[in-house]
Amino acid sequence: MSMDHKFNAAAEAVQSLSRRPDNATLLRLYALFKQASVGDVEGEPPSAFDFKARAKYNAWADLEGMSSEDAKQAYIDLVAELQSQD
């Protein structure tokens, strides 16, 4: 199974978890997904008053420089860990 196929399967699997992950884990999932799909964050950060958007931006920006393949593998591993706890 290719890395892309595993990544897409993990992205689908995360939607069917019976328990919602905590906010920190959700941010990590978001950041890894964006890094794997888009690459490094670009553009200006959202307003500091838009807390949710700013947290997502910062989580993604923290992964700057991580390769797409590494981000995909980290995402797959995190989803597998969540599934084992589910």
Biopython code that builds the backbone (N, CA, C, O; Angstrom):
import numpy as np
from Bio.PDB.StructureBuilder import StructureBuilder

atoms = [
    (1, "MET", "N", (0.855, -1.177, 0.000)),
    (1, "MET", "CA", (0.000, 0.000, 0.000)),
    (1, "MET", "C", (0.901, 1.240, 0.000)),
    (1, "MET", "O", (1.824, 1.339, 0.808)),
    (2, "SER", "N", (0.634, 2.170, -0.894)),
    (2, "SER", "CA", (1.461, 3.370, -1.005)),
    (2, "SER", "C", (1.218, 4.316, 0.175)),
    (2, "SER", "O", (0.208, 4.229, 0.873)),
    (3, "MET", "N", (2.170, 5.213, 0.369)),
    (3, "MET", "CA", (2.058, 6.200, 1.446)),
    (3, "MET", "C", (0.809, 7.059, 1.249)),
    (3, "MET", "O", (0.090, 7.336, 2.209)),
    (4, "ASP", "N", (0.548, 7.479, 0.010)),
    (4, "ASP", "CA", (-0.635, 8.305, -0.254)),
    (4, "ASP", "C", (-1.920, 7.555, 0.074)),
    (4, "ASP", "O", (-2.859, 8.129, 0.626)),
    (5, "HIS", "N", (-1.957, 6.284, -0.265)),
    (5, "HIS", "CA", (-3.148, 5.478, 0.028)),
    (5, "HIS", "C", (-3.339, 5.342, 1.544)),
    (5, "HIS", "O", (-4.458, 5.467, 2.042)),
    (6, "LYS", "N", (-2.253, 5.089, 2.271)),
    (6, "LYS", "CA", (-2.331, 4.981, 3.738)),
    (6, "LYS", "C", (-2.773, 6.307, 4.353)),
    (6, "LYS", "O", (-3.574, 6.333, 5.287)),
    (7, "PHE", "N", (-2.239, 7.413, 3.815)),
    (7, "PHE", "CA", (-2.587, 8.742, 4.314)),
    (7, "PHE", "C", (-4.073, 9.020, 4.098)),
    (7, "PHE", "O", (-4.758, 9.485, 5.010)),
    (8, "ASN", "N", (-4.568, 8.740, 2.903)),
    (8, "ASN", "CA", (-5.989, 8.962, 2.615)),
    (8, "ASN", "C", (-6.876, 8.068, 3.473)),
    (8, "ASN", "O", (-7.938, 8.494, 3.926)),
    (9, "ALA", "N", (-6.446, 6.840, 3.697)),
    (9, "ALA", "CA", (-7.208, 5.927, 4.556)),
    (9, "ALA", "C", (-7.241, 6.448, 5.992)),
    (9, "ALA", "O", (-8.270, 6.360, 6.662)),
    (10, "ALA", "N", (-6.123, 6.987, 6.462)),
    (10, "ALA", "CA", (-6.071, 7.546, 7.816)),
    (10, "ALA", "C", (-6.972, 8.770, 7.926)),
    (10, "ALA", "O", (-7.644, 8.959, 8.940)),
    (11, "ALA", "N", (-6.986, 9.604, 6.881)),
    (11, "ALA", "CA", (-7.841, 10.794, 6.884)),
    (11, "ALA", "C", (-9.317, 10.402, 6.954)),
    (11, "ALA", "O", (-10.111, 11.089, 7.596)),
    (12, "GLU", "N", (-9.681, 9.315, 6.304)),
    (12, "GLU", "CA", (-11.061, 8.826, 6.384)),
    (12, "GLU", "C", (-11.334, 8.193, 7.746)),
    (12, "GLU", "O", (-12.409, 8.377, 8.317)),
    (13, "ALA", "N", (-10.364, 7.451, 8.259)),
    (13, "ALA", "CA", (-10.542, 6.745, 9.536)),
    (13, "ALA", "C", (-10.731, 7.708, 10.699)),
    (13, "ALA", "O", (-11.478, 7.417, 11.634)),
    (14, "VAL", "N", (-10.061, 8.846, 10.645)),
    (14, "VAL", "CA", (-10.159, 9.791, 11.761)),
    (14, "VAL", "C", (-11.587, 10.323, 11.896)),
    (14, "VAL", "O", (-12.006, 10.712, 12.986)),
    (15, "GLN", "N", (-12.324, 10.339, 10.798)),
    (15, "GLN", "CA", (-13.711, 10.812, 10.832)),
    (15, "GLN", "C", (-14.638, 9.834, 11.553)),
    (15, "GLN", "O", (-15.718, 10.214, 12.005)),
    (16, "SER", "N", (-14.215, 8.585, 11.657)),
    (16, "SER", "CA", (-15.097, 7.573, 12.248)),
    (16, "SER", "C", (-14.692, 7.160, 13.662)),
    (16, "SER", "O", (-15.171, 6.148, 14.173)),
    (17, "LEU", "N", (-13.818, 7.934, 14.292)),
    (17, "LEU", "CA", (-13.465, 7.634, 15.681)),
    (17, "LEU", "C", (-14.704, 7.804, 16.555)),
    (17, "LEU", "O", (-15.476, 8.744, 16.368)),
    (18, "SER", "N", (-14.890, 6.907, 17.496)),
    (18, "SER", "CA", (-16.076, 7.007, 18.351)),
    (18, "SER", "C", (-15.921, 8.093, 19.414)),
    (18, "SER", "O", (-16.911, 8.653, 19.885)),
    (19, "ARG", "N", (-14.679, 8.387, 19.786)),
    (19, "ARG", "CA", (-14.430, 9.457, 20.763)),
    (19, "ARG", "C", (-13.701, 10.602, 20.080)),
    (19, "ARG", "O", (-12.747, 10.396, 19.331)),
    (20, "ARG", "N", (-14.171, 11.813, 20.352)),
    (20, "ARG", "CA", (-13.535, 13.002, 19.784)),
    (20, "ARG", "C", (-12.205, 13.235, 20.492)),
    (20, "ARG", "O", (-12.162, 13.278, 21.721)),
    (21, "PRO", "N", (-11.115, 13.387, 19.731)),
    (21, "PRO", "CA", (-9.821, 13.683, 20.365)),
    (21, "PRO", "C", (-9.856, 15.046, 21.060)),
    (21, "PRO", "O", (-10.686, 15.897, 20.738)),
    (22, "ASP", "N", (-8.948, 15.239, 22.014)),
    (22, "ASP", "CA", (-8.884, 16.536, 22.691)),
    (22, "ASP", "C", (-8.395, 17.606, 21.710)),
    (22, "ASP", "O", (-7.913, 17.292, 20.622)),
    (23, "ASN", "N", (-8.526, 18.865, 22.109)),
    (23, "ASN", "CA", (-8.200, 19.974, 21.214)),
    (23, "ASN", "C", (-6.744, 19.971, 20.767)),
    (23, "ASN", "O", (-6.457, 20.282, 19.611)),
    (24, "ALA", "N", (-5.828, 19.629, 21.653)),
    (24, "ALA", "CA", (-4.410, 19.596, 21.283)),
    (24, "ALA", "C", (-4.161, 18.547, 20.199)),
    (24, "ALA", "O", (-3.388, 18.778, 19.270)),
    (25, "THR", "N", (-4.809, 17.413, 20.321)),
    (25, "THR", "CA", (-4.656, 16.354, 19.320)),
    (25, "THR", "C", (-5.310, 16.760, 18.005)),
    (25, "THR", "O", (-4.773, 16.482, 16.933)),
    (26, "LEU", "N", (-6.457, 17.412, 18.081)),
    (26, "LEU", "CA", (-7.108, 17.894, 16.862)),
    (26, "LEU", "C", (-6.225, 18.904, 16.135)),
    (26, "LEU", "O", (-6.135, 18.883, 14.907)),
    (27, "LEU", "N", (-5.579, 19.784, 16.884)),
    (27, "LEU", "CA", (-4.663, 20.748, 16.266)),
    (27, "LEU", "C", (-3.489, 20.040, 15.606)),
    (27, "LEU", "O", (-3.067, 20.415, 14.512)),
    (28, "ARG", "N", (-2.967, 19.027, 16.263)),
    (28, "ARG", "CA", (-1.848, 18.259, 15.700)),
    (28, "ARG", "C", (-2.285, 17.556, 14.411)),
    (28, "ARG", "O", (-1.557, 17.565, 13.418)),
    (29, "LEU", "N", (-3.466, 16.952, 14.429)),
    (29, "LEU", "CA", (-3.995, 16.309, 13.226)),
    (29, "LEU", "C", (-4.141, 17.318, 12.090)),
    (29, "LEU", "O", (-3.745, 17.049, 10.956)),
    (30, "TYR", "N", (-4.710, 18.476, 12.402)),
    (30, "TYR", "CA", (-4.892, 19.524, 11.396)),
    (30, "TYR", "C", (-3.554, 19.944, 10.808)),
    (30, "TYR", "O", (-3.393, 20.011, 9.590)),
    (31, "ALA", "N", (-2.593, 20.228, 11.687)),
    (31, "ALA", "CA", (-1.294, 20.720, 11.234)),
    (31, "ALA", "C", (-0.575, 19.680, 10.378)),
    (31, "ALA", "O", (-0.010, 20.013, 9.336)),
    (32, "LEU", "N", (-0.595, 18.437, 10.811)),
    (32, "LEU", "CA", (0.053, 17.378, 10.033)),
    (32, "LEU", "C", (-0.633, 17.198, 8.681)),
    (32, "LEU", "O", (0.037, 17.004, 7.667)),
    (33, "PHE", "N", (-1.960, 17.261, 8.662)),
    (33, "PHE", "CA", (-2.691, 17.121, 7.404)),
    (33, "PHE", "C", (-2.316, 18.246, 6.444)),
    (33, "PHE", "O", (-2.041, 17.997, 5.270)),
    (34, "LYS", "N", (-2.306, 19.474, 6.936)),
    (34, "LYS", "CA", (-1.971, 20.616, 6.083)),
    (34, "LYS", "C", (-0.522, 20.539, 5.598)),
    (34, "LYS", "O", (-0.246, 20.812, 4.430)),
    (35, "GLN", "N", (0.396, 20.171, 6.480)),
    (35, "GLN", "CA", (1.801, 20.068, 6.092)),
    (35, "GLN", "C", (1.976, 18.983, 5.034)),
    (35, "GLN", "O", (2.740, 19.154, 4.084)),
    (36, "ALA", "N", (1.274, 17.878, 5.199)),
    (36, "ALA", "CA", (1.362, 16.775, 4.238)),
    (36, "ALA", "C", (0.730, 17.146, 2.900)),
    (36, "ALA", "O", (1.227, 16.752, 1.846)),
    (37, "SER", "N", (-0.358, 17.899, 2.942)),
    (37, "SER", "CA", (-1.126, 18.209, 1.736)),
    (37, "SER", "C", (-0.640, 19.450, 0.996)),
    (37, "SER", "O", (-0.635, 19.482, -0.234)),
    (38, "VAL", "N", (-0.231, 20.472, 1.749)),
    (38, "VAL", "CA", (0.083, 21.771, 1.163)),
    (38, "VAL", "C", (1.566, 22.113, 1.269)),
    (38, "VAL", "O", (2.132, 22.730, 0.366)),
    (39, "GLY", "N", (2.188, 21.714, 2.369)),
    (39, "GLY", "CA", (3.573, 22.107, 2.633)),
    (39, "GLY", "C", (3.602, 23.201, 3.677)),
    (39, "GLY", "O", (2.651, 23.367, 4.441)),
    (40, "ASP", "N", (4.693, 23.947, 3.711)),
    (40, "ASP", "CA", (4.851, 24.990, 4.723)),
    (40, "ASP", "C", (3.759, 26.051, 4.618)),
    (40, "ASP", "O", (3.288, 26.391, 3.532)),
    (41, "VAL", "N", (3.375, 26.558, 5.785)),
    (41, "VAL", "CA", (2.366, 27.606, 5.861)),
    (41, "VAL", "C", (2.895, 28.864, 5.173)),
    (41, "VAL", "O", (4.082, 29.177, 5.256)),
    (42, "GLU", "N", (2.000, 29.575, 4.495)),
    (42, "GLU", "CA", (2.360, 30.822, 3.831)),
    (42, "GLU", "C", (1.368, 31.894, 4.233)),
    (42, "GLU", "O", (0.274, 31.598, 4.712)),
    (43, "GLY", "N", (1.757, 33.132, 4.036)),
    (43, "GLY", "CA", (0.858, 34.236, 4.312)),
    (43, "GLY", "C", (0.948, 34.709, 5.748)),
    (43, "GLY", "O", (1.656, 34.142, 6.580)),
    (44, "GLU", "N", (0.214, 35.756, 5.999)),
    (44, "GLU", "CA", (0.195, 36.369, 7.319)),
    (44, "GLU", "C", (-0.681, 35.557, 8.270)),
    (44, "GLU", "O", (-1.677, 34.965, 7.854)),
    (45, "PRO", "N", (-0.307, 35.534, 9.545)),
    (45, "PRO", "CA", (-1.160, 34.841, 10.521)),
    (45, "PRO", "C", (-2.484, 35.582, 10.699)),
    (45, "PRO", "O", (-2.546, 36.799, 10.524)),
    (46, "PRO", "N", (-3.530, 34.854, 11.043)),
    (46, "PRO", "CA", (-4.827, 35.492, 11.303)),
    (46, "PRO", "C", (-4.737, 36.426, 12.515)),
    (46, "PRO", "O", (-3.777, 36.384, 13.285)),
    (47, "SER", "N", (-5.732, 37.243, 12.655)),
    (47, "SER", "CA", (-5.811, 38.161, 13.785)),
    (47, "SER", "C", (-5.712, 37.401, 15.103)),
    (47, "SER", "O", (-6.216, 36.285, 15.235)),
    (48, "ALA", "N", (-5.060, 38.019, 16.061)),
    (48, "ALA", "CA", (-4.940, 37.414, 17.390)),
    (48, "ALA", "C", (-6.306, 37.279, 18.058)),
    (48, "ALA", "O", (-6.454, 36.523, 19.019)),
    (49, "PHE", "N", (-7.295, 37.999, 17.561)),
    (49, "PHE", "CA", (-8.641, 37.924, 18.131)),
    (49, "PHE", "C", (-9.441, 36.745, 17.569)),
    (49, "PHE", "O", (-10.488, 36.383, 18.107)),
    (50, "ASP", "N", (-8.942, 36.158, 16.494)),
    (50, "ASP", "CA", (-9.567, 34.958, 15.925)),
    (50, "ASP", "C", (-8.799, 33.765, 16.482)),
    (50, "ASP", "O", (-7.927, 33.204, 15.819)),
    (51, "PHE", "N", (-9.140, 33.390, 17.715)),
    (51, "PHE", "CA", (-8.351, 32.418, 18.470)),
    (51, "PHE", "C", (-8.226, 31.068, 17.772)),
    (51, "PHE", "O", (-7.148, 30.475, 17.734)),
    (52, "LYS", "N", (-9.336, 30.590, 17.223)),
    (52, "LYS", "CA", (-9.321, 29.273, 16.583)),
    (52, "LYS", "C", (-8.418, 29.273, 15.347)),
    (52, "LYS", "O", (-7.576, 28.390, 15.185)),
    (53, "ALA", "N", (-8.599, 30.256, 14.491)),
    (53, "ALA", "CA", (-7.785, 30.334, 13.273)),
    (53, "ALA", "C", (-6.312, 30.545, 13.610)),
    (53, "ALA", "O", (-5.431, 29.990, 12.953)),
    (54, "ARG", "N", (-6.054, 31.345, 14.631)),
    (54, "ARG", "CA", (-4.664, 31.610, 15.027)),
    (54, "ARG", "C", (-4.016, 30.347, 15.586)),
    (54, "ARG", "O", (-2.852, 30.075, 15.292)),
    (55, "ALA", "N", (-4.741, 29.577, 16.381)),
    (55, "ALA", "CA", (-4.204, 28.329, 16.933)),
    (55, "ALA", "C", (-3.892, 27.341, 15.812)),
    (55, "ALA", "O", (-2.857, 26.675, 15.843)),
    (56, "LYS", "N", (-4.776, 27.245, 14.829)),
    (56, "LYS", "CA", (-4.543, 26.344, 13.701)),
    (56, "LYS", "C", (-3.322, 26.796, 12.898)),
    (56, "LYS", "O", (-2.488, 25.977, 12.512)),
    (57, "TYR", "N", (-3.225, 28.088, 12.653)),
    (57, "TYR", "CA", (-2.084, 28.633, 11.915)),
    (57, "TYR", "C", (-0.779, 28.336, 12.652)),
    (57, "TYR", "O", (0.191, 27.879, 12.047)),
    (58, "ASN", "N", (-0.761, 28.598, 13.955)),
    (58, "ASN", "CA", (0.458, 28.381, 14.745)),
    (58, "ASN", "C", (0.855, 26.911, 14.790)),
    (58, "ASN", "O", (2.040, 26.585, 14.714)),
    (59, "ALA", "N", (-0.123, 26.026, 14.912)),
    (59, "ALA", "CA", (0.174, 24.590, 14.933)),
    (59, "ALA", "C", (0.800, 24.165, 13.612)),
    (59, "ALA", "O", (1.747, 23.379, 13.593)),
    (60, "TRP", "N", (0.274, 24.682, 12.514)),
    (60, "TRP", "CA", (0.816, 24.359, 11.192)),
    (60, "TRP", "C", (2.204, 24.975, 11.028)),
    (60, "TRP", "O", (3.119, 24.321, 10.529)),
    (61, "ALA", "N", (2.361, 26.230, 11.446)),
    (61, "ALA", "CA", (3.650, 26.918, 11.314)),
    (61, "ALA", "C", (4.745, 26.214, 12.113)),
    (61, "ALA", "O", (5.914, 26.255, 11.731)),
    (62, "ASP", "N", (4.378, 25.574, 13.209)),
    (62, "ASP", "CA", (5.360, 24.841, 14.024)),
    (62, "ASP", "C", (5.992, 23.685, 13.257)),
    (62, "ASP", "O", (7.062, 23.209, 13.636)),
    (63, "LEU", "N", (5.358, 23.233, 12.200)),
    (63, "LEU", "CA", (5.867, 22.102, 11.413)),
    (63, "LEU", "C", (6.680, 22.553, 10.200)),
    (63, "LEU", "O", (7.056, 21.734, 9.362)),
    (64, "GLU", "N", (6.947, 23.844, 10.108)),
    (64, "GLU", "CA", (7.684, 24.371, 8.961)),
    (64, "GLU", "C", (8.976, 23.587, 8.743)),
    (64, "GLU", "O", (9.741, 23.353, 9.679)),
    (65, "GLY", "N", (9.201, 23.193, 7.516)),
    (65, "GLY", "CA", (10.404, 22.449, 7.171)),
    (65, "GLY", "C", (10.220, 20.940, 7.166)),
    (65, "GLY", "O", (11.059, 20.220, 6.626)),
    (66, "MET", "N", (9.131, 20.448, 7.763)),
    (66, "MET", "CA", (8.872, 19.005, 7.758)),
    (66, "MET", "C", (8.461, 18.597, 6.342)),
    (66, "MET", "O", (7.638, 19.263, 5.714)),
    (67, "SER", "N", (9.025, 17.520, 5.852)),
    (67, "SER", "CA", (8.686, 17.060, 4.505)),
    (67, "SER", "C", (7.259, 16.521, 4.466)),
    (67, "SER", "O", (6.690, 16.140, 5.489)),
    (68, "SER", "N", (6.707, 16.500, 3.277)),
    (68, "SER", "CA", (5.363, 15.961, 3.082)),
    (68, "SER", "C", (5.300, 14.496, 3.500)),
    (68, "SER", "O", (4.338, 14.072, 4.139)),
    (69, "GLU", "N", (6.314, 13.730, 3.143)),
    (69, "GLU", "CA", (6.340, 12.303, 3.489)),
    (69, "GLU", "C", (6.402, 12.098, 5.004)),
    (69, "GLU", "O", (5.713, 11.232, 5.544)),
    (70, "ASP", "N", (7.230, 12.897, 5.690)),
    (70, "ASP", "CA", (7.319, 12.785, 7.150)),
    (70, "ASP", "C", (5.999, 13.174, 7.810)),
    (70, "ASP", "O", (5.570, 12.545, 8.778)),
    (71, "ALA", "N", (5.357, 14.219, 7.277)),
    (71, "ALA", "CA", (4.071, 14.651, 7.828)),
    (71, "ALA", "C", (3.002, 13.581, 7.608)),
    (71, "ALA", "O", (2.188, 13.319, 8.494)),
    (72, "LYS", "N", (3.006, 12.971, 6.436)),
    (72, "LYS", "CA", (2.044, 11.896, 6.169)),
    (72, "LYS", "C", (2.251, 10.739, 7.134)),
    (72, "LYS", "O", (1.287, 10.207, 7.684)),
    (73, "GLN", "N", (3.508, 10.345, 7.341)),
    (73, "GLN", "CA", (3.781, 9.219, 8.234)),
    (73, "GLN", "C", (3.384, 9.556, 9.669)),
    (73, "GLN", "O", (2.818, 8.716, 10.369)),
    (74, "ALA", "N", (3.679, 10.781, 10.112)),
    (74, "ALA", "CA", (3.306, 11.192, 11.467)),
    (74, "ALA", "C", (1.784, 11.206, 11.626)),
    (74, "ALA", "O", (1.266, 10.822, 12.674)),
    (75, "TYR", "N", (1.076, 11.642, 10.596)),
    (75, "TYR", "CA", (-0.389, 11.654, 10.621)),
    (75, "TYR", "C", (-0.929, 10.228, 10.712)),
    (75, "TYR", "O", (-1.806, 9.940, 11.526)),
    (76, "ILE", "N", (-0.402, 9.346, 9.877)),
    (76, "ILE", "CA", (-0.816, 7.937, 9.883)),
    (76, "ILE", "C", (-0.581, 7.320, 11.260)),
    (76, "ILE", "O", (-1.442, 6.618, 11.790)),
    (77, "ASP", "N", (0.595, 7.590, 11.835)),
    (77, "ASP", "CA", (0.933, 7.041, 13.151)),
    (77, "ASP", "C", (0.004, 7.576, 14.236)),
    (77, "ASP", "O", (-0.430, 6.824, 15.109)),
    (78, "LEU", "N", (-0.302, 8.874, 14.184)),
    (78, "LEU", "CA", (-1.182, 9.468, 15.189)),
    (78, "LEU", "C", (-2.598, 8.894, 15.082)),
    (78, "LEU", "O", (-3.224, 8.595, 16.099)),
    (79, "VAL", "N", (-3.092, 8.743, 13.875)),
    (79, "VAL", "CA", (-4.428, 8.164, 13.697)),
    (79, "VAL", "C", (-4.450, 6.721, 14.197)),
    (79, "VAL", "O", (-5.416, 6.302, 14.835)),
    (80, "ALA", "N", (-3.402, 5.966, 13.914)),
    (80, "ALA", "CA", (-3.332, 4.580, 14.399)),
    (80, "ALA", "C", (-3.346, 4.542, 15.921)),
    (80, "ALA", "O", (-3.991, 3.679, 16.517)),
    (81, "GLU", "N", (-2.637, 5.475, 16.551)),
    (81, "GLU", "CA", (-2.624, 5.551, 18.017)),
    (81, "GLU", "C", (-4.021, 5.871, 18.548)),
    (81, "GLU", "O", (-4.472, 5.273, 19.524)),
    (82, "LEU", "N", (-4.701, 6.814, 17.902)),
    (82, "LEU", "CA", (-6.056, 7.174, 18.326)),
    (82, "LEU", "C", (-7.016, 6.000, 18.149)),
    (82, "LEU", "O", (-7.884, 5.770, 18.991)),
    (83, "GLN", "N", (-6.860, 5.266, 17.064)),
    (83, "GLN", "CA", (-7.714, 4.100, 16.838)),
    (83, "GLN", "C", (-7.482, 3.032, 17.900)),
    (83, "GLN", "O", (-8.424, 2.356, 18.314)),
    (84, "SER", "N", (-6.247, 2.876, 18.340)),
    (84, "SER", "CA", (-5.960, 1.859, 19.355)),
    (84, "SER", "C", (-6.537, 2.247, 20.717)),
    (84, "SER", "O", (-6.791, 1.379, 21.553)),
    (85, "GLN", "N", (-6.745, 3.540, 20.941)),
    (85, "GLN", "CA", (-7.317, 4.022, 22.197)),
    (85, "GLN", "C", (-8.841, 4.081, 22.134)),
    (85, "GLN", "O", (-9.506, 4.251, 23.156)),
    (86, "ASP", "N", (-9.377, 3.942, 20.947)),
    (86, "ASP", "CA", (-10.811, 4.111, 20.716)),
    (86, "ASP", "C", (-11.616, 2.925, 21.211)),
    (86, "ASP", "O", (-12.841, 2.916, 21.088)),
]
sb = StructureBuilder()
sb.init_structure("model")
sb.init_model(0)
sb.init_chain("A")
sb.init_seg("    ")
for serial, (resi, resn, name, xyz) in enumerate(atoms, 1):
    if name == "N":
        sb.init_residue(resn, " ", resi, " ")
    sb.init_atom(name, np.array(xyz, "f"), 0.0, 1.0, " ", f" {name:<3s}", serial, name[0])
structure = sb.get_structure()
